[in-house]
Amino acid sequence: MSHFDANSTNATSLKGKLISLEETVSQVADEVNINKKEVTSVTTEKNSLQELLKLRIHEVRNNLFTELGKLDDELNRHYKHQKAENAKLAQLLAQLKQEKINLNNTINSKFQITL
C-alpha cells in the first residue's frame, strides 16, 4: 500500500465521519427545534391557564363578596326584626305585669270590703 492510498483511505474515512457527524448535528438541531416548539407551546398554555385562573379567582372573589354583602344585609334585617319583636314583647310583658298588679289591687280591695 502506498502512501497515497493510505491518505486516500484516511480522507474517505474522515469525510464519511464528517458527513455522519453533520447528520447527527442536523438530527440534534431538529430535536432541539422540536423541543423549543414544545416548550413554547407549553409556556403559552401555562400562561393561558394562569390568566384563566386569575379571571376565575376574581370572579369567585366578587361572587363571595356579593354573597357576603347579601348575607350581612339579611342578618341586619333579621336582627332589627328580632329587636322590634323583643321590644314589643317587653311592652306586652310590662302591660301584663300592670294588669296583674291592677287585678291584685282589685281583688285585695274587694276582700277588704267584704271582710
Legacy VTK file of the C-alpha trace (Angstrom):
# vtk DataFile Version 3.0
C-alpha trace
ASCII
DATASET POLYDATA
POINTS 115 float
0.000 0.000 0.000
1.402 3.328 -0.968
1.386 6.491 0.992
-1.145 7.934 -1.443
-3.554 5.002 -0.909
-3.352 5.382 2.865
-4.070 9.073 2.626
-6.944 8.416 0.254
-8.498 5.857 2.598
-7.931 8.166 5.502
-9.537 11.070 3.643
-12.523 8.953 2.660
-12.906 7.708 6.199
-12.562 11.228 7.565
-15.055 12.542 5.012
-17.516 9.768 5.976
-17.101 10.573 9.651
-17.640 14.262 8.907
-20.822 13.515 6.941
-22.049 11.254 9.735
-21.241 13.943 12.287
-23.110 16.558 10.208
-26.144 14.257 10.052
-26.023 13.765 13.816
-25.742 17.533 14.358
-28.667 18.071 11.988
-30.782 15.492 13.858
-29.892 17.041 17.229
-30.729 20.504 15.844
-34.102 19.191 14.615
-34.813 17.662 18.033
-33.812 20.919 19.752
-36.169 22.865 17.470
-38.984 20.408 18.192
-38.302 20.721 21.921
-38.212 24.530 21.655
-41.616 24.457 19.958
-42.982 22.163 22.672
-41.593 24.444 25.389
-43.153 27.459 23.673
-46.462 25.645 23.368
-46.416 24.513 26.996
-45.426 28.013 28.151
-48.262 29.541 26.140
-50.712 27.011 27.568
-49.412 27.679 31.099
-49.834 31.439 30.630
-53.342 30.964 29.250
-54.288 28.765 32.188
-52.826 31.269 34.648
-54.871 34.067 33.090
-57.983 31.901 33.165
-57.354 31.061 36.812
-56.852 34.746 37.641
-60.182 35.551 35.985
-61.927 32.699 37.818
-60.399 33.739 41.153
-61.512 37.323 40.562
-64.995 36.119 39.604
-65.280 33.833 42.645
-63.968 36.581 44.951
-66.519 39.046 43.587
-69.320 36.494 43.949
-68.274 35.733 47.521
-68.181 39.427 48.426
-71.594 39.911 46.815
-72.997 36.960 48.778
-71.334 38.215 51.939
-72.986 41.598 51.450
-76.375 39.954 50.902
-75.937 37.787 53.993
-74.874 40.798 56.046
-77.949 42.730 54.887
-80.195 39.773 55.677
-78.591 39.323 59.084
-79.100 43.021 59.875
-82.711 42.810 58.723
-83.351 39.791 60.952
-81.571 41.492 63.855
-83.727 44.612 63.526
-86.861 42.468 63.248
-85.888 40.483 66.341
-85.071 43.673 68.232
-88.522 45.059 67.333
-90.157 41.784 68.431
-88.248 41.898 71.706
-89.371 45.480 72.335
-92.974 44.514 71.513
-92.815 41.515 73.879
-91.239 43.661 76.595
-94.094 46.155 76.239
-96.686 43.346 76.389
-94.940 41.896 79.438
-94.991 45.310 81.137
-98.703 45.622 80.328
-99.384 42.132 81.719
-97.465 42.974 84.882
-99.503 46.154 85.283
-102.724 44.233 84.686
-101.647 41.706 87.301
-100.950 44.496 89.788
-104.331 46.070 88.986
-106.105 42.713 89.390
-104.292 42.066 92.660
-105.281 45.502 93.890
-108.886 44.950 92.791
-109.002 41.544 94.455
-107.377 42.879 97.619
-109.772 45.811 97.779
-112.798 43.519 97.293
-111.581 41.190 100.023
-111.073 44.107 102.363
-114.597 45.372 101.693
-116.160 42.004 102.309
-114.221 41.366 105.458
LINES 1 116
115 0 1 2 3 4 5 6 7 8 9 10 11 12 13 14 15 16 17 18 19 20 21 22 23 24 25 26 27 28 29 30 31 32 33 34 35 36 37 38 39 40 41 42 43 44 45 46 47 48 49 50 51 52 53 54 55 56 57 58 59 60 61 62 63 64 65 66 67 68 69 70 71 72 73 74 75 76 77 78 79 80 81 82 83 84 85 86 87 88 89 90 91 92 93 94 95 96 97 98 99 100 101 102 103 104 105 106 107 108 109 110 111 112 113 114
